[in-house]
Amino acid sequence: QVLGYTPDFVSAAMAPYIKDIHRKGVRVISNAGGINPLACAAALQEVAKKADVDLKIAVVAGDDLMSEKENLKGTGITDLESGRQFPESIHSMNVYLGARPISRALDLGADIVVTGRCVDSGIVLGPLIHSFGWNRDEFDLLAAGSLAGHLIECGAQCTGGIFTDWHAVPDWHNIGFPIVECSSEGDFILSKPPDTGGLISFGTVAEQLVYELGNPRRYLLPDVTCDFSEVSITEIPGFDGGAVKVHGAKGSPPSTFYKVNATYLDGFRATAVCPVGGPKAVQKGKRTAESILQRTRLIFSQLGYEDYSAVNIQVLGSEDTYGPHARRSIDGQGPREAVIWLAVHHKQKEAVEIFSREIAPAGTGMAPGLTGIVGGRPRV
């Protein structure tokens, strides 16, 4: 069943707590609506009805651009890297909306706001605009609210997740998610619940600040263009779990453009992952992967299929991911354990099904030491 929204939001994040959410008057905003926000809202309505609670659910629509497909095709849009034309098989096309529709839904009394595609930071900026009445031209405040959203948009990534000094971060198994408390002036405090794992420090928050920004002086959002180059992050002592104070975001008017995300159907793929043990594991892995491709290409030519449209061979453990900067081992033998990562892409499903079938025979007909296929026969 293709839902088009995130079912876990409904079943795991909302359903078990729906009575508490209602009783305490907590208002919830989520972009879990994906490409089908109306269906997400209907599922939430069902949950509320079952729990016998009355919740006003608002849906932000308007991000779906599929009706504009032909117009956009006519503008001659091409892929900047390959020069390829606008794809025929467009599957979805959505514009990243901003915070204003969210604040408007809250103004109208919504308890839950479900959006389709929107910028992640807008989910925090929306309620701040609603609560503090920030105007469209108060760009420093809009930038500050966007920064608050940007810092917490990846959950535990700002409370010690994937931190450079990972060894200093305790209790990953119970990592605390961030809480942001904002003032109407745009300063905010970032903390996490007491008795949770993770770490809030200058470093963990600064790393998240520069994450996926492009130019930190011109971070483009639908409501504001942000300049985060003068932001200060100050650790606050005495907070159980740690906390920092953040201020100094600057803003200027947004551009006249929206970002659009489109997906298209582009054939079929499968990935085979096979551990290889024993001496010269890397060389055995490479030759095995190449031989599987050689055999399937032979079958393709006999059946009249064209070649793969793309192939990826990596032998994990040989530092393949480092390319020319890989460190080779001293004894010339290499590691005694490696993993073949072999992925293929083809326009026809039948061709990829042949590839999927031809992995297992390598276990008995190629190099010694192929110890299995992770996850079994590759899924097409």
VENLINTA-V172512 format. One record per pair of residues at least 24 apart in sequence whose C-alpha atoms are under 10 Angstrom apart, sorted by the first residue. I is the first residue (numbers start at 0). J is the second residue. If there is no record, write none. Layout:
<<I:J> <I:J>>
This chain:
<<2:32> <2:33> <2:34> <2:35> <2:36> <2:38> <2:39> <3:31> <3:32> <3:33> <3:34> <3:35> <3:36> <3:37> <3:38> <3:39> <3:115> <4:30> <4:31> <4:32> <4:33> <4:34> <4:35> <4:36> <4:37> <4:38> <4:39> <4:40> <4:115> <5:30> <5:31> <5:32> <5:33> <5:34> <5:35> <5:36> <5:39> <6:31> <6:32> <6:39> <6:42> <6:43> <7:31> <8:32> <8:39> <8:43> <9:39> <9:40> <9:42> <9:43> <9:44> <9:45> <9:46> <10:42> <10:43> <10:46> <13:43> <13:46> <13:47> <14:42> <14:43> <14:45> <14:46> <14:47> <14:49> <14:50> <15:46> <15:50> <16:50> <17:43> <17:46> <17:47> <17:49> <17:50> <17:51> <17:52> <17:54> <18:47> <18:50> <18:51> <18:52> <18:53> <20:52> <20:54> <20:110> <20:111> <21:47> <21:52> <21:53> <21:54> <21:110> <22:52> <24:54> <24:110> <25:110> <25:111> <26:54> <26:55> <26:56> <26:105> <26:108> <26:109> <26:110> <26:111> <26:112> <26:126> <27:56> <27:105> <27:109> <27:110> <27:111> <27:112> <27:113> <27:122> <27:126> <28:56> <28:57> <28:101> <28:105> <28:109> <28:110> <28:111> <28:112> <28:113> <28:114> <28:121> <28:122> <28:123> <28:125> <28:126> <29:101> <29:111> <29:112> <29:113> <29:114> <29:115> <29:117> <29:119> <29:122> <29:123> <30:58> <30:59> <30:112> <30:113> <30:114> <30:115> <30:116> <30:117> <30:118> <30:119> <30:121> <30:122> <31:112> <31:113> <31:114> <31:115> <31:116> <32:58> <32:59> <32:60> <32:112> <32:113> <32:114> <32:115> <32:116> <32:117> <33:93> <33:113> <33:114> <33:115> <33:116> <33:117> <34:60> <34:62> <34:63> <34:91> <34:92> <34:93> <34:114> <34:115> <34:116> <35:60> <35:63> <35:113> <35:114> <35:115> <35:116> <36:60> <36:112> <36:113> <36:114> <36:115> <36:116> <37:113> <37:114> <37:115> <39:113> <39:114> <39:115> <40:111> <40:112> <40:113> <40:114> <43:111> <43:113> <53:110> <54:108> <54:109> <54:110> <54:111> <55:107> <55:108> <55:109> <55:110> <55:111> <55:112> <56:104> <56:105> <56:108> <56:109> <56:110> <56:111> <56:112> <56:113> <57:101> <57:103> <57:104> <57:105> <57:107> <57:108> <57:109> <57:110> <57:111> <57:112> <57:113> <57:114> <58:100> <58:101> <58:104> <58:109> <58:111> <58:112> <58:113> <58:114> <58:115> <59:96> <59:100> <59:101> <59:103> <59:104> <59:112> <59:113> <59:114> <59:115> <59:116> <59:117> <60:96> <60:100> <60:113> <60:114> <60:115> <60:116> <61:93> <61:94> <61:95> <61:96> <61:100> <61:114> <61:115> <61:116> <62:92> <62:93> <62:94> <62:95> <62:96> <62:114> <62:115> <62:116> <62:117> <62:259> <63:91> <63:92> <63:93> <63:94> <63:95> <63:115> <63:116> <63:259> <63:260> <63:261> <64:91> <64:92> <64:93> <64:94> <64:259> <64:260> <64:261> <65:89> <65:90> <65:91> <65:92> <65:93> <65:261> <66:92> <67:92> <68:92> <85:263> <86:261> <86:262> <86:263> <86:264> <86:265> <87:263> <87:264> <87:265> <88:262> <88:263> <88:264> <88:265> <89:261> <89:262> <89:263> <89:264> <89:265> <90:261> <90:262> <90:263> <90:264> <90:265> <91:260> <91:261> <91:262> <91:263> <91:264> <92:116> <92:259> <92:260> <92:261> <92:262> <92:263> <93:117> <93:258> <93:259> <93:260> <93:261> <93:262> <94:118> <94:257> <94:258> <94:259> <94:260> <94:261> <95:119> <95:121> <95:220> <95:221> <95:257> <95:258> <95:259> <95:260> <96:121> <96:220> <96:221> <96:222> <96:257> <96:258> <96:259> <97:121> <97:122> <97:124> <97:125> <97:220> <97:221> <97:222> <97:223> <97:257> <98:122> <98:123> <98:124> <98:125> <98:126> <98:127> <98:128> <98:129> <98:141> <98:145> <98:220> <98:221> <98:222> <99:124> <99:125> <99:126> <99:128> <99:129> <99:135> <99:221> <99:222> <100:125> <101:125> <101:126> <101:128> <101:129> <102:126> <102:127> <102:128> <102:129> <102:130> <102:132> <103:128> <103:129> <104:129> <105:129> <105:130> <106:130> <106:132> <116:259> <116:260> <117:221> <117:258> <117:259> <118:145> <118:148> <118:149> <118:152> <118:220> <118:221> <118:222> <118:258> <119:145> <119:148> <119:149> <119:151> <119:152> <119:153> <120:144> <120:145> <120:146> <120:147> <120:148> <120:149> <120:150> <120:151> <120:152> <120:153> <120:220> <121:145> <121:146> <121:147> <121:148> <121:149> <121:152> <121:220> <121:221> <121:222> <122:148> <122:149> <122:152> <123:147> <123:148> <123:149> <123:151> <123:152> <123:179> <124:148> <124:149> <124:222> <127:181> <127:182> <127:183> <127:185> <128:183> <130:182> <130:183> <131:181> <131:182> <131:183> <131:184> <131:185> <132:183> <133:183> <133:184> <133:185> <135:222> <135:223> <135:252> <136:222> <136:223> <136:250> <136:251> <136:252> <136:253> <137:223> <137:249> <137:250> <137:251> <137:252> <138:222> <138:223> <138:224> <138:225> <138:248> <138:249> <138:250> <138:251> <138:252> <138:253> <139:184> <139:185> <139:223> <139:224> <139:225> <139:226> <139:247> <139:248> <139:249> <139:250> <139:251> <139:252> <140:182> <140:183> <140:184> <140:185> <140:186> <140:223> <140:247> <140:248> <140:249> <140:250> <141:185> <141:222> <141:223> <141:224> <141:225> <141:248> <141:249> <141:250> <141:251> <141:252> <142:185> <142:218> <142:220> <142:222> <142:223> <142:224> <142:225> <142:226> <142:227> <142:247> <142:248> <142:249> <142:250> <142:251> <143:181> <143:182> <143:184> <143:185> <143:186> <143:187> <143:225> <143:226> <143:227> <143:230> <143:245> <143:246> <143:247> <143:248> <143:249> <143:250> <144:181> <144:182> <144:183> <144:184> <144:185> <144:186> <144:187> <144:248> <145:185> <145:220> <145:222> <145:223> <145:224> <145:225> <145:248> <145:250> <146:185> <146:187> <146:208> <146:225> <146:226> <146:227> <146:230> <146:245> <146:246> <146:247> <146:248> <146:249> <147:178> <147:179> <147:180> <147:181> <147:185> <147:186> <147:187> <147:188> <147:189> <147:208> <147:245> <147:246> <147:248> <148:179> <149:207> <149:208> <149:209> <149:210> <149:211> <149:212> <150:177> <150:179> <150:189> <150:204> <150:205> <150:206> <150:207> <150:208> <150:209> <150:210> <151:176> <151:177> <151:178> <151:179> <151:189> <151:204> <151:207> <151:208> <152:177> <152:207> <153:177> <153:207> <153:210> <154:178> <155:191> <155:196> <155:197> <155:198> <155:199> <155:203> <156:197> <156:198> <156:203> <156:204> <156:206> <156:207> <156:210> <157:189> <157:190> <157:191> <157:197> <157:198> <157:199> <157:200> <157:201> <157:202> <157:203> <157:204> <157:205> <157:206> <157:207> <157:208> <158:189> <158:190> <158:191> <158:196> <158:197> <158:198> <158:199> <158:200> <158:202> <158:203> <158:204> <158:207> <158:240> <158:241> <158:242> <159:196> <159:197> <159:198> <159:199> <159:200> <159:202> <159:203> <159:204> <159:206> <159:207> <160:197> <160:198> <160:203> <160:207> <161:203> <161:206> <161:207> <162:197> <162:198> <162:202> <162:203> <162:204> <162:206> <162:207> <163:202> <163:203> <163:206> <164:202> <164:203> <165:197> <165:198> <165:203> <167:197> <167:198> <168:196> <168:197> <168:198> <168:199> <168:203> <169:195> <169:196> <169:197> <169:198> <170:195> <170:196> <170:197> <170:198> <171:195> <171:196> <171:197> <171:198> <172:196> <172:197> <173:197> <174:198> <175:199> <175:240> <177:242> <178:242> <179:242> <179:243> <179:244> <180:244> <181:244> <181:245> <184:246> <185:245> <185:246> <185:247> <185:248> <186:244> <186:245> <186:246> <186:247> <186:248> <187:243> <187:244> <187:245> <187:246> <188:232> <188:233> <188:234> <188:235> <188:242> <188:243> <188:244> <188:245> <188:246> <189:232> <189:234> <189:235> <189:241> <189:242> <189:243> <189:244> <189:245> <190:235> <190:238> <190:239> <190:240> <190:241> <190:242> <190:243> <190:244> <191:238> <191:239> <191:240> <191:241> <191:242> <192:238> <192:239> <192:240> <192:241> <193:238> <193:239> <193:240> <193:241> <194:239> <194:240> <195:239> <195:240> <196:240> <197:240> <197:241> <198:240> <198:241> <198:242> <199:234> <199:235> <199:240> <199:241> <199:242> <199:243> <200:232> <200:233> <200:234> <200:235> <200:240> <200:241> <200:242> <200:243> <201:231> <201:232> <201:233> <201:234> <201:235> <201:242> <201:243> <201:244> <201:245> <202:232> <202:234> <204:232> <204:233> <204:234> <204:242> <204:243> <204:245> <205:230> <205:231> <205:232> <208:232> <216:248> <216:249> <216:250> <217:249> <217:250> <217:251> <217:253> <218:250> <218:253> <219:251> <219:252> <219:253> <219:254> <219:256> <219:257> <219:258> <220:252> <220:253> <220:254> <220:256> <220:257> <220:258> <221:252> <221:253> <221:254> <221:255> <221:256> <221:257> <221:258> <222:250> <222:251> <222:252> <222:253> <222:254> <222:255> <222:257> <223:249> <223:250> <223:251> <223:252> <223:253> <223:254> <224:249> <224:250> <224:251> <224:252> <224:253> <224:254> <225:249> <225:250> <225:251> <225:252> <225:253> <226:250> <226:251> <264:346> <265:344> <265:345> <265:346> <265:347> <266:308> <266:344> <266:345> <266:346> <266:347> <266:348> <266:351> <267:308> <267:343> <267:344> <267:345> <267:346> <267:347> <267:348> <267:349> <267:350> <267:351> <267:352> <267:379> <268:307> <268:308> <268:309> <268:310> <268:342> <268:343> <268:344> <268:345> <268:346> <268:347> <268:348> <268:350> <268:351> <268:352> <268:354> <268:355> <268:377> <268:378> <268:379> <269:341> <269:342> <269:343> <269:344> <269:345> <269:348> <269:351> <269:352> <269:354> <269:355> <269:376> <269:377> <269:378> <269:379> <270:310> <270:311> <270:312> <270:340> <270:341> <270:342> <270:343> <270:344> <270:351> <270:354> <270:355> <270:373> <270:376> <270:377> <270:378> <270:379> <271:312> <271:339> <271:340> <271:341> <271:342> <271:343> <271:354> <271:355> <271:358> <271:359> <271:372> <271:373> <271:374> <271:375> <271:376> <271:377> <271:378> <272:313> <272:314> <272:315> <272:338> <272:339> <272:340> <272:341> <272:342> <272:358> <272:371> <272:372> <272:373> <272:374> <272:375> <272:376> <272:377> <273:314> <273:315> <273:337> <273:338> <273:339> <273:340> <273:341> <273:358> <273:359> <273:362> <273:369> <273:370> <273:371> <273:372> <273:373> <273:374> <273:375> <274:314> <274:315> <274:336> <274:337> <274:338> <274:339> <274:340> <274:368> <274:369> <274:370> <274:371> <274:372> <274:373> <275:314> <275:335> <275:336> <275:337> <275:338> <275:339> <275:362> <275:366> <275:367> <275:368> <275:369> <275:370> <275:371> <275:372> <276:334> <276:335> <276:336> <276:337> <276:338> <276:366> <276:367> <276:368> <276:369> <276:370> <277:334> <277:335> <277:336> <277:337> <277:367> <277:368> <277:369> <278:332> <278:333> <278:334> <278:335> <278:336> <278:367> <278:368> <279:331> <279:332> <279:333> <279:334> <279:335> <279:336> <279:337> <280:314> <280:316> <280:317> <280:332> <280:333> <280:334> <280:335> <280:336> <280:337> <280:338> <280:339> <280:366> <280:367> <280:368> <280:369> <281:313> <281:314> <281:315> <281:316> <281:317> <281:318> <281:319> <281:332> <281:333> <281:334> <281:335> <281:336> <281:337> <281:338> <281:339> <282:314> <282:317> <282:332> <282:333> <282:337> <282:366> <283:314> <283:337> <283:339> <283:365> <283:366> <283:367> <283:368> <283:369> <284:312> <284:313> <284:314> <284:315> <284:317> <284:336> <284:337> <284:338> <284:339> <284:340> <284:365> <284:366> <284:367> <284:368> <284:369> <285:312> <285:313> <285:314> <285:337> <285:338> <285:339> <285:340> <285:341> <286:339> <286:365> <286:366> <287:339> <287:358> <287:361> <287:362> <287:364> <287:365> <287:366> <287:367> <287:369> <288:312> <288:313> <288:314> <288:339> <288:340> <288:341> <288:342> <288:358> <288:361> <288:365> <289:341> <290:361> <290:365> <291:341> <291:354> <291:357> <291:358> <291:359> <291:360> <291:361> <291:365> <292:341> <292:343> <292:354> <292:357> <292:358> <294:354> <294:357> <295:350> <295:351> <295:353> <295:354> <295:355> <295:356> <295:357> <295:358> <296:350> <296:353> <296:354> <298:350> <298:353> <298:354> <299:349> <299:350> <299:353> <299:354> <302:350> <304:345> <304:346> <304:347> <304:349> <304:350> <305:345> <305:346> <305:347> <305:350> <306:344> <306:345> <306:346> <306:350> <307:343> <307:344> <307:345> <307:346> <307:347> <307:350> <307:351> <308:343> <308:344> <308:345> <308:346> <309:342> <309:343> <309:344> <309:345> <309:346> <310:341> <310:342> <310:343> <310:344> <310:345> <311:340> <311:341> <311:342> <311:343> <311:344> <312:339> <312:340> <312:341> <312:342> <312:343> <313:338> <313:339> <313:340> <313:341> <313:342> <314:338> <314:339> <314:340> <314:341> <315:339> <315:340> <335:368> <336:368> <336:369> <337:369> <338:369> <338:370> <338:372> <338:373> <339:369> <339:372> <342:377> <343:379> <344:379> <348:379> <349:379> <350:379> <351:377> <351:378> <351:379> <352:376> <352:377> <352:378> <352:379> <353:379> <354:379> <355:379>>
